[in-house]
Amino acid sequence: MKLIFPIIIILLFPLLCYSSGKDKSMPADEFVNLNRVINQSEKYASEFEAKVGRKKKLLNSRETTEKERIKLLIDISALYRANMTDSALLYSSLADKAARRSGDEREMLLTSLSMADALASAGFFSDALLKYDSLKVDGRDTDAKISYYQAGRRIYSNLANYAAGQGMYSEHYIDKYSECDDSLISLLPKDDLMYTFIINERLVNKGKYEQARKGLEALLSKLQPSENLYGMTAFQLAKVYRTFGDNRQYAAYLAKAAESDVRSGVREGFALPALAAWLYDQGKFDDAFRYINFALEEANRGDARVRMVSMAGWVPLIDEAYRREINASRNELILYVVLVSLLLLALGVLVVFLLREVRKSRKAHMALLSESKLKDTYIGNFIGLCSTYSEQYGSLVKLVDRKISSGQSSELLKMLKNGKIAETGSDDFYKTIDSVILDLYPDFIDRVNGLLRSEEQISLSSKNRELNPELRIYAFVKLGVTESTKIARILNYSVNTVYTYRNRMRNRAIDRDTFESDIKNI
């Protein structure tokens, strides 16, 4: 019993360690929110299509003017740009054709910008640059210039990311990207949210991380997760916290950025692949595999060629690590199955042991109850015998007092000599003794007969509860009074009479030598 509980603790220890081990570096709430949004991605995709659908409905309305129609086509292309590149190209092409039919130079500029933007998103960089570089905005209105530099910003951002690590090419596109930012900073109102974002992004690039953190967090508080700019801001904050060495906050803001991408219908976002890569570095291959697969599926659905190329290098690494983890998990599972089996075996042994102990305890309890009842019977019968002696003694005292008071001393002496008084008292005493024996051992006569030869067995009347002298003597032997002199004094027999009765009974026994010990064992 003492060894079983330490064994159980030893077996449970690995399971307890496994279940209680939580990685506190993981941003639990942000991951929960991201996983919930990913699981509901179809819902957000439907909401995005509904948003586009409302614009398409206006597009087909007879009340829509040609100018409004061109703007709607540009807007639809812009919505599709980060979601479905083929559709973005389609609607920018329709807008360009409509603008050329109208002959409006401003409209043709805007639709050409839309076309260049869509081409870059689809990965057709040479066509996009050719288109973009052919456009001129000198002397144009401010809104047209803003549209021009915003398009350039996106085009050069895609090119810089695509050429990352390629030295001079990457630096060239980054410089062009910065030039567009310079122009936008000079054109955008200072209270414009995009202006605030560009300023803080520049602070990040210049290494002014603490200043950038404050500005980006203030900007994030003004945005909704369903806005694309929210995801862009959260991504920049993730970069800031990575430079601080705060992995938890880095992962948290990547998760927020990825959540925003799913909500806003962006299928070419950087956040989720970056989060998958970070999880890979942390050894969280299960989550890394799930996120990179989802990001790849989204990029494939949106035909985001650039993003698919950038993720292609990570997929085999994460997939291989994930497979290794599955194999390791399988081995762990086998180990835990063995441990649980041993634990169940130990519990089974413990249950058997406890059941055995319960049965023993129950038997001991029943024996104790039986012994308690027997003790109560002994006490009751002892009190009864004492009461009988007391009554006999009282009666004798009254008889002697009455005879002496009435001058009948000679008659009293005569009664004593002929044994009449003793005989009367003995009869009552024997009846009491017989009743006590039969109360304690109801089957005493049958058990004694079982020790006698069949032709020598004792048959008594069932109408009364009296024993014959032989049974009475051996009842005292059963009670532990084995000396004939003591039995003679108790029963008021002569010693020779007791010897005679005992010998007579032994001679009638099946086994004379063990008869008296057999009587004691009844």
C-alpha atoms as one frame of an Amber mdcrd trajectory, in Angstrom:
protein
   0.000   0.000   0.000   2.797   2.428   0.875   4.603   1.749  -2.413   1.605
   2.242  -4.721   1.154   5.997  -4.234   4.809   6.908  -4.990   4.569   4.790
  -8.148   1.441   6.668  -9.250   3.124  10.043  -8.606   6.166   8.986 -10.644
   3.940   7.887 -13.531   1.853  11.073 -13.408   4.842  13.451 -13.221   5.596
  13.602 -17.000   1.897  14.114 -17.772   1.635  16.915 -15.227   4.745  18.597
 -16.611   3.448  18.281 -20.165  -0.004  19.705 -19.383   1.311  22.617 -17.297
   4.000  23.750 -19.717   2.813  26.999 -21.312   5.032  29.279 -23.352   4.531
  32.708 -21.837   6.349  34.367 -24.764   3.335  33.655 -26.991   0.698  36.439
 -27.205  -2.267  34.208 -26.420  -5.118  36.718 -26.929  -3.830  37.957 -30.294
  -3.342  34.385 -31.536  -6.863  33.468 -30.411  -8.285  36.437 -32.324  -6.200
  35.649 -35.414  -7.232  31.987 -35.397 -10.890  32.949 -35.024 -10.653  35.380
 -37.969  -8.854  32.779 -40.109 -11.571  30.237 -39.303 -14.126  32.832 -40.412
 -12.188  33.889 -43.520 -15.049  32.843 -45.814 -17.342  35.212 -43.962 -14.938
  38.143 -44.482 -14.468  37.160 -48.112 -18.254  37.332 -48.524 -18.337  40.763
 -46.868 -15.611  41.960 -49.259 -17.542  40.675 -52.284 -20.667  42.382 -50.988
 -18.733  45.658 -50.737 -17.485  45.275 -54.315 -20.944  44.168 -55.394 -22.483
  47.434 -54.250 -20.092  49.357 -56.503 -20.756  46.977 -59.407 -24.467  47.582
 -58.962 -23.918  51.344 -59.284 -21.698  50.677 -62.296 -24.615  49.103 -64.155
 -27.129  51.769 -63.130 -28.577  53.897 -65.927 -28.348  56.964 -63.705 -24.528
  56.664 -63.487 -22.675  59.169 -65.698 -19.646  58.185 -67.776 -17.337  60.081
 -65.470 -18.840  58.377 -62.417 -18.562  55.049 -64.211 -14.833  55.555 -64.801
 -14.303  56.405 -61.127 -16.264  53.309 -60.069 -14.104  51.130 -62.336 -10.946
  52.638 -60.798 -12.347  52.089 -57.278 -13.249  48.452 -58.027  -9.781  47.843
 -59.467  -8.251  49.387 -56.312 -10.344  47.088 -54.100  -9.290  44.037 -56.090
  -5.623  45.085 -56.251  -4.687  43.329 -52.955  -7.405  40.707 -53.262  -7.694
  39.403 -56.838  -5.037  40.721 -59.223  -6.694  39.391 -62.375  -9.898  41.247
 -61.524  -7.883  44.378 -60.734  -6.314  44.209 -64.202  -9.719  43.624 -65.800
 -11.407  46.641 -64.203  -8.416  48.966 -64.678  -8.418  47.963 -68.375 -12.149
  48.724 -68.623 -11.556  52.074 -66.927  -8.692  52.899 -69.328 -10.840  52.112
 -72.384 -13.713  54.210 -71.041 -11.366  57.130 -70.348  -9.912  56.981 -73.856
 -13.408  57.027 -75.319 -14.169  60.154 -73.304 -10.931  61.886 -74.373 -10.497
  63.462 -70.909  -6.758  63.727 -70.184  -7.161  63.714 -66.415  -9.329  60.590
 -66.563  -6.812  58.911 -68.870  -4.013  59.722 -66.383  -5.934  58.227 -63.460
  -6.899  55.098 -65.380  -3.307  54.651 -66.614  -2.133  54.905 -62.998  -4.729
  52.291 -62.046  -3.469  50.038 -64.845   0.206  50.445 -63.798  -0.739  49.743
 -60.177  -2.670  46.586 -61.140   0.180  45.353 -63.380   2.704  45.710 -60.536
   0.400  43.856 -58.105   0.075  41.030 -60.631   3.865  40.823 -60.999   4.145
  42.332 -64.483   6.814  44.792 -63.377   8.298  45.738 -66.740   4.871  46.632
 -68.131   3.997  48.474 -64.933   7.192  50.581 -65.012   6.813  51.265 -68.711
   3.286  52.465 -68.118   4.138  54.500 -65.034   7.256  56.156 -66.452   5.318
  57.280 -69.530   3.002  59.412 -67.390   3.613  63.043 -66.516   1.941  65.024
 -63.728   3.614  68.405 -64.084   1.035  71.134 -63.713  -1.681  68.688 -62.732
  -4.015  69.253 -59.799  -3.005  68.141 -56.321  -5.363  65.144 -56.201  -3.940
  63.792 -59.472  -0.409  64.224 -58.150  -1.296  62.422 -54.915  -2.769  59.539
 -56.929   0.383  59.459 -59.079   2.827  59.258 -56.159   0.646  56.806 -54.230
   0.652  54.505 -57.252   4.420  54.932 -57.583   4.870  54.188 -53.886   3.012
  50.886 -54.238   4.801  49.928 -57.478   8.305  50.578 -56.094   7.396  48.891
 -52.790   6.483  45.707 -54.699   9.678  45.934 -56.750  11.855  46.535 -53.661
  10.322  43.523 -51.885  10.684  41.358 -54.986  14.352  42.372 -55.400  15.161
  42.123 -51.667  18.746  40.994 -51.163  19.731  41.854 -54.733  21.985  44.761
 -53.775  21.904  47.709 -56.165  18.517  46.792 -57.644  16.861  46.671 -54.262
  18.487  49.967 -53.199  17.393  51.654 -56.451  13.748  50.762 -55.880  13.945
  51.808 -52.238  15.280  55.199 -53.336  12.436  55.597 -55.850   9.988  54.584
 -53.100  11.445  57.283 -50.828  11.136  59.905 -53.586   7.422  59.141 -53.871
   7.141  59.492 -50.076   8.871  62.878 -50.242   6.360  64.069 -52.795   3.399
  62.711 -50.805   4.596  64.395 -47.606   4.652  67.715 -49.455   1.177  67.182
 -50.937  -0.908  65.423 -48.255  -2.647  67.445 -45.519  -0.903  67.051 -42.161
  -4.078  65.696 -40.570  -4.337  62.952 -43.194  -3.878  59.476 -41.697  -1.715
  58.382 -44.640   0.557  61.388 -44.022   0.941  60.293 -40.364   1.734  56.752
 -41.427   4.437  57.816 -43.925   6.117  60.092 -41.350   6.263  57.305 -38.751
   7.368  54.701 -41.309  10.279  56.991 -42.128  11.166  57.220 -38.438  11.332
  53.420 -38.378  13.603  53.357 -41.414  15.849  56.002 -39.836  16.178  53.993
 -36.614  14.184  56.422 -34.438  12.214  53.538 -32.954  10.891  55.012 -29.713
   9.542  58.101 -31.483   8.069  55.890 -34.197   6.446  53.606 -31.596   4.567
  56.465 -29.968   3.375  57.836 -33.306   2.321  54.445 -34.687   0.436  53.455
 -31.514  -1.410  56.791 -31.587  -2.286  56.215 -35.257  -3.415  52.630 -34.606
  -5.871  53.835 -31.960  -7.647  55.909 -34.662  -8.090  52.964 -37.057 -10.349
  49.932 -37.278  -8.989  46.377 -37.832 -11.056  46.161 -41.011  -9.031  49.021
 -42.601  -5.976  48.185 -44.690  -4.015  51.028 -43.057  -4.541  49.351 -39.660
  -2.669  46.275 -40.897   0.131  48.416 -42.367   0.513  50.321 -39.072   0.518
  47.145 -36.957   3.179  45.664 -39.253   5.440  48.692 -38.720   4.910  48.424
 -34.946   5.966  44.771 -35.154   9.209  45.868 -36.827   9.791  48.402 -34.035
   9.299  45.848 -31.262  11.598  43.403 -33.001  14.399  45.948 -32.811  13.605
  46.262 -29.075  14.072  42.481 -28.734  10.487  42.119 -27.493   9.444  38.897
 -29.225   6.058  38.767 -27.579   5.014  42.207 -28.804   6.578  41.511 -32.199
   4.408  38.418 -32.624   1.367  40.219 -31.166   1.502  43.046 -33.734   2.184
  40.638 -36.581  -0.946  38.733 -35.496  -2.939  42.006 -35.422  -1.652  42.946
 -38.879  -2.507  39.491 -40.254  -5.969  39.693 -38.674  -6.516  43.073 -40.345
  -5.430  41.637 -43.725  -8.051  38.882 -43.500 -10.756  41.304 -42.369 -10.021
  43.830 -45.139  -9.682  41.239 -47.910  -5.906  41.671 -48.405  -4.470  38.436
 -49.809  -0.946  39.677 -50.478  -0.082  40.787 -46.955   3.387  40.391 -45.432
   2.255  39.855 -41.844   1.083  36.240 -41.868   4.134  34.850 -43.771   6.396
  36.837 -41.416   4.552  35.437 -38.407   4.895  31.892 -39.806   8.645  32.457
 -40.270   8.977  33.717 -36.689   7.049  30.727 -35.332   9.363  28.469 -37.336
  12.355  30.089 -35.617  10.658  29.553 -32.246  10.157  25.868 -32.990   6.346
  26.234 -33.172   6.127  24.214 -36.358   2.449  23.310 -36.065   1.295  26.958
 -36.034   3.939  27.946 -38.605   2.698  25.239 -40.984  -0.940  26.275 -40.566
  -0.241  29.995 -41.127   2.084  29.612 -44.120  -0.378  27.250 -45.762  -3.243
  29.676 -45.232  -1.157  32.587 -46.558  -0.149  30.534 -49.602  -3.752  29.493
 -50.265  -4.894  33.123 -50.015  -2.111  34.314 -52.340  -3.021  31.564 -54.795
  -6.720  32.469 -54.689  -5.838  36.109 -55.267  -3.264  35.190 -57.960  -0.698
  37.240 -56.009   2.344  35.968 -57.901   4.854  38.187 -56.089   3.729  36.991
 -52.661   3.752  33.340 -53.762   7.350  33.698 -54.946   8.452  35.347 -51.685
   6.793  32.568 -49.613   8.054  29.717 -51.783  11.364  29.526 -49.925   9.671
  29.113 -46.557   7.134  26.450 -47.461   9.508  23.439 -47.809  11.424  24.407
 -44.656   8.279  24.725 -42.552   6.740  21.635 -44.112   9.824  19.529 -43.319
   9.992  20.847 -39.755   6.280  20.173 -39.333   6.715  16.577 -40.479   9.580
  16.107 -38.043   7.394  17.477 -35.271   4.598  15.070 -36.209   7.041  12.156
 -35.949   8.312  13.454 -32.610   4.722  13.902 -31.415   3.954  10.340 -32.457
   6.869   9.099 -30.353   5.694  11.228 -27.429   2.199   9.836 -27.834   3.543
   6.285 -27.714   5.464   7.180 -24.549   2.369   8.661 -22.919   0.277   5.659
 -23.940   2.828   3.395 -22.248   2.856   5.625 -19.153  -0.937   5.723 -19.023
  -1.073   1.948 -19.460   1.342   1.501 -16.565  -0.694   3.955 -14.535  -3.903
   2.076 -15.284  -2.185  -1.175 -14.345  -1.031   0.356 -11.063  -4.540   1.676
 -10.459  -5.947  -1.775 -11.225  -3.587  -3.349  -8.677  -4.550  -0.663  -6.191
  -8.268  -1.268  -6.778  -7.844  -5.040  -6.309  -5.829  -4.430  -3.162  -8.415
  -1.981  -1.803 -11.290  -4.346  -2.592  -9.475  -7.127  -0.769  -8.899  -4.823
   2.189 -12.555  -3.767   2.128 -13.648  -7.414   2.184 -11.290  -8.129   5.084
 -12.540  -5.063   6.899 -16.138  -6.084   6.282 -15.450  -9.602   7.614 -13.663
  -8.169  10.632 -16.568  -5.791  11.196 -19.094  -8.626  10.999 -16.963 -10.738
  13.352 -16.749  -7.784  15.720 -20.521  -7.355  15.608 -21.000 -11.056  16.255
 -18.526 -10.961  19.117 -20.218  -7.865  20.474 -23.592  -9.643  20.373 -22.022
 -12.684  22.051 -20.547 -10.464  24.732 -23.925  -8.849  25.274 -25.439 -12.326
  25.612 -22.728 -13.359  28.096 -23.337 -10.249  30.169 -27.104 -10.683  30.045
 -26.908 -14.324  31.036 -24.395 -13.581  33.809 -26.748 -10.960  35.209 -29.569
 -13.502  34.899 -27.570 -16.107  36.880 -26.718 -13.553  39.518 -30.384 -12.641
  39.731 -31.325 -16.317  40.115 -28.771 -16.828  42.917 -29.965 -13.634  44.550
 -33.581 -14.785  44.442 -32.648 -18.228  45.768 -30.567 -16.682  48.510 -33.393
 -14.331  49.457 -35.913 -17.168  49.497 -33.593 -19.271  51.655 -33.057 -16.414
  54.115 -36.825 -15.899  54.389 -37.388 -19.641  54.872 -34.737 -19.887  57.628
 -36.068 -16.735  59.315 -39.645 -18.027  59.187 -38.726 -21.491  60.557 -36.582
 -20.127  63.369 -39.127 -17.441  64.285 -41.882 -20.036  64.521 -39.727 -22.402
  66.586 -39.371 -24.959  63.781 -35.602 -25.308  63.969 -35.759 -29.090  64.057
 -37.850 -29.160  60.890 -35.369 -26.759  59.221 -32.499 -29.028  60.216 -34.406
 -32.024  58.845 -34.911 -30.245  55.487 -31.212 -29.447  55.291 -30.185 -33.046
  56.058 -32.423 -34.679  53.473 -31.232 -32.128  50.797 -34.701 -30.959  49.934
 -33.721 -27.265  49.968 -30.551 -27.801  47.876 -32.460 -29.911  45.375 -35.052
 -27.186  44.834 -32.349 -24.536  44.305 -30.307 -26.791  42.030 -33.231 -27.465
  39.704 -33.737 -23.747  39.144 -30.010 -23.235  38.708 -29.757 -26.046  36.116
 -32.647 -24.617  34.132 -30.882 -21.247  34.068 -27.549 -22.823  33.041 -29.245
 -24.811  30.267 -31.018 -21.715  28.964 -27.744 -19.725  28.937 -25.876 -22.473
  27.028 -28.598 -22.809  24.396 -28.796 -19.020  23.959 -25.052 -18.816  23.353
 -24.849 -21.944  21.202 -28.260 -22.758  19.723 -26.837 -25.735  17.796 -24.790
 -27.102  20.734 -26.679 -30.398  20.944 -26.438 -31.002  17.194 -22.707 -30.165
  17.159 -22.055 -32.574  20.079 -24.067 -35.308  18.328 -21.860 -34.745  15.305
 -18.907 -35.897  17.426 -20.692 -39.076  18.668 -21.246 -42.349  16.907 -24.663
 -42.528  15.289 -26.008 -45.152  17.691 -24.768 -43.137  20.702 -26.243 -39.758
  19.789 -28.341 -37.912  22.355 -32.013 -37.251  21.755 -33.783 -34.723  23.962
 -37.332 -33.495  23.987 -37.808 -30.396  21.862 -40.566 -29.120  24.152 -38.192
 -27.903  26.886 -34.808 -26.189  26.948 -33.025 -28.573  29.334 -29.756 -30.460
  28.969 -28.938 -33.825  30.473 -26.024 -33.989  32.956 -23.499 -35.138  30.310
 -24.292 -32.213  27.977 -24.325 -29.805  30.899 -20.838 -30.916  32.009 -19.463
 -30.616  28.474 -21.087 -27.206  28.085 -18.742 -26.041  30.850 -15.835 -27.720
  29.018 -16.801 -25.647  25.953 -16.825 -22.504  28.136 -13.247 -23.273  29.225
 -13.953 -24.844  32.626 -12.098 -28.152  32.109 -11.216 -29.212  35.688 -13.668
 -31.759  37.042 -13.399 -30.412  40.614 -14.518 -26.921  39.496 -17.374 -28.335
  37.407 -18.450 -30.430  40.413 -18.520 -27.404  42.719 -20.486 -25.282  40.195
 -23.084 -27.950  39.421 -23.185 -29.344  42.959 -22.115 -32.778  41.694 -19.611
 -35.082  43.275 -16.225 -35.230  41.560 -16.718 -38.953  40.863 -20.025 -38.185
  39.166 -18.321 -35.661  36.845 -15.512 -38.145  36.041 -18.081 -40.838  35.287
 -20.116 -38.661  32.939 -17.009 -37.423  31.106 -15.677 -40.960  30.557 -19.074
 -42.161  29.429 -19.247 -39.405  26.798 -15.692 -40.050  25.563 -16.541 -43.711
  25.095 -19.485 -42.744  22.887 -17.352 -40.432  20.721 -16.189 -41.138  17.172
 -12.669 -40.128  18.220 -12.232 -40.619  21.943  -8.776 -38.990  22.116  -9.772
 -35.664  20.485 -13.332 -35.518  21.777 -12.812 -32.874  24.452 -10.651 -30.646
  22.209 -13.356 -30.991  19.510 -15.924 -29.835  22.090 -13.804 -26.731  22.802
 -13.715 -25.917  19.068 -17.491 -25.812  18.715
